Amino acid sequence: MDGILTLLSFGPEGWSDEIAGGVIITVSLALATLPFGLAVGFAVALGKISGDRALRLAANIYTTIFRGLPELLTLFLVFYGAQIAIQHLMRITGSAGTIEINAFVAGMVALGAVFSAYASEVFVSAFRAIPRGQYEGAYAIGLSRRRTMRLVILPQLIRFALPGLSNLWLILLKETSLVSVIGIADILRQTQVAARVTKQAFLFFGLACLIYLALAVLFSIVLSAIERRVSLGGAVR
């Protein structure tokens, strides 16, 4: 028992410092990916409900690709494929030097692309849940399209979309574990190193499970509170 406590302690003999750093990286990556994924997902949703056939086709192709590809493969394509493409472009243009894609940015882009594909479907469903009369009423009192979207549609859209987006956030939080394969020192990467060095795989992978569960429970509580407030109209202005 003393040996386990030593391994889980902070300091030179324990691994809690490294694992705590992994928790920070995991949460930071998820938080950095969220606004990117929401923005792209909203834009794709607008394309899906657009009257322009080309925009609808492009948006549908985007969601089909990133919902159909495994997340790990998407990560590899962004991290390794982007570097190969950039190097090839540099050779064509005669530029010298080597450019490496930052692993954190690659993880954010890859996870954000997948998140946005699913988020776009949530937004589309939310748009369709808003009665057409809401648009017509706003136009009737002289509101422009922009003001109608900002003052009338978006507040309702948030209420309808929030439950689905909350689920996607929890999925995103778990999928950050994939970035360990490209060298990011997240929770899974740090516990893998600790398990390999100490030969205590069950201990450290079990600890990783508890950490992910704790994060999921914590964010579930926060999101439930936000949903309750939004449903009462407190966050809609």
N, C-alpha and C positions, 0 to 999 in steps of 0.2 A: 504493500500500500504506500509506504514511504517513497518507493521508487517511482510509482505513478504520479504522486504529488510533486516529486522533483521534476519529472518530465513535463508536467503541466504548469510549472511555476514560471514566473518572470525572472529574467536574469540569464547569466551565461550557461547555466545547467538546464534550463527549461526552454520550452518552445512557445510559450504563450505570447512572447513579444512578436515573433514572426507570424503567428496565427492571427494576432490582433491586427497586425499590418495587413494581412490578407483580407480581413473583414473590411477594413477601410477601403482597400482597392476594389473589392467586390461591390460595396455600396456605391462608391464613387463612379464606377463604370456604369452601373445601372442608372444612377441619377443623371449621368452625362448622356446616356443613350435615350432616356425618356423624352426630353424636349425635341431631340432630333427625330425620333420615331413618330412622335405626335404630329410634328409639323409636316413631315413627309406624308404620313397617313392621312392627314386632313386634306392636303393638296391632291392626293390620289383619289380620295373620296369625292372631292369636287369634280375631278375628271370623270369619275364613274357616273355622276348624275348630270353631267354637262349635256347640253344639246348638240355639241360637236361630236360627230361620230368618230373622228380620228382620236380625239381626247379619250373617249370612252374605250376605244380599242387599246390605246397605249396603257391606260390605267388597268384594264383587265389583264393585259399581258404581264404587266409589272407584278400584280398580285398572284397571278398564276405561277410565275417563275419563283418568287420568294416564298410562297406557301408550299410549293411543290418540292423545292430543294431541301435536303437535310441541312439543319443549321450549321453543323460542323463543316459540311462541304462549302457552304456559303462563306464561312470564316476562312477556310483555306483559299478559296478563290479570291477573296479580298486581300488577304495578307500576302500570299505568294503570287497570285495572278497579277495584282497591281504592280508589284515590284518588277516582275518579268516584263509587263507592258511598258513600264516607264523606262527600263533599261533598253528595250527594243526601240522605243521612240528616240532615246538619246543616241543610239547608234545610227539611226536614220538621219538625225539632224547633225551628226558629227560632234555632239557634245561629249566632253570628257567628265570623268568622275563616276561615283557610285552613290545612288540614293536608296536608302532603306526606309521602308514604311514602318512608322511607329506602331508597335503591337497594340498599345492601348487604343489608338485611333482606329486601327484596323478592326479591333473587337467592337468598338462603338459603332462603326459604319455597318459591319456585318450584322450585328444584333439589331441595330436600328432599322436596317432594311427589312429584316424578317418581322420585327415588331410593327413597322409601318404597314406592311401588307395585311396583317390581321387587324390592325387598328382601323384601316380604311373600311373594312367590312362593318366594323362596329359603328363608325361614323355614318356610313351609308344607311344602315338600319335606323340610326337615330334621326337622320334627315327624313326618312320615309315615315317615321312616327309622328312628325310634326304636321298637323293639318294644313292643307293648301290654303285654307282661309286665313291663316296667320300671315302669309305673304300678301295675299290680296288686301287684307285689312291695313297692313303697313303701307302698301302702295297707295291705298285710297286716302290716307291722311297725309300723303305727300312725302313719305320717307323714300330716300334713294335706296338703291340696291345695297350699297355699302352700309348705310345706317340700319337698314332692315336686318341685314346679317348680324351686325354688332349688337343692336338693341333688342331685337325680337327673337331671332333664330338661335343665336349662340347660347343665350341663357337656357333655353329649352333643350338645346342640343346637349349641353353639359349634363343635364339631369338624366336624359335618356341614355347617353353614352357612358356615363361614369361606372355603372356596375360592370360592363364589359371591359372597359379599360382597366379597372381595378384587377380583374382576373389576369389580363395580359401583363400587368405590372408584376404580379407574383410569378408568372411564368418567366418573364424577363429576368427577374432576380435569380431564379434557379439556372437559367441558361447561361448566365455569366460564368458558370463553372467550366464551360467549353473553352474559354480563353486560356486555361491552364496549358493547353497543348501548344500554344504559340509563345509560351514563356512568361506570361504575366503572373506575378506572384499573388494570386488571389487565394481564397480560402482553400480550395482544392489543391492548388499547387503547393502551398505551404504544408498542408497536412500530408501530401504525398512525400515530400522531402523528409518530413519528420518520421513518417512510417518507415521509409527506406533506411534512414540512418539508425533509428532506434530498434528496428525490427518489431515495432509495436503497431502493426497495421490496424488491428481491430480497435485499439484505443484511439488512434488519431482519426481514422475514418468515421468511427462512432462519434467523435467530437465534432467532426465536420457536419455530420447529420444533425446533431443537436443545434449547431450554430445556424444552419439553414432553416431548421424548423423554428428557432427562436426569432429569426429575422422575418419569416413568413407570418408568424403569429403577431409580432409587433406591428408590421405594416398592415395586416388585416384589421387590427384594432383601429389604427389611424384612418384607414380607408373607409371603414364602417362609420366612423364618426363624421368624416367628410360627406359621405353619402347621406347620412341622416340630416346634416345641416343643409345640404343642397336641396334635399327633397322638401325641406320646410321653407325654402326660399331665402335662407339666410346668406347664402353665398352667391346668389344670383342678383346682379345689379346691372 
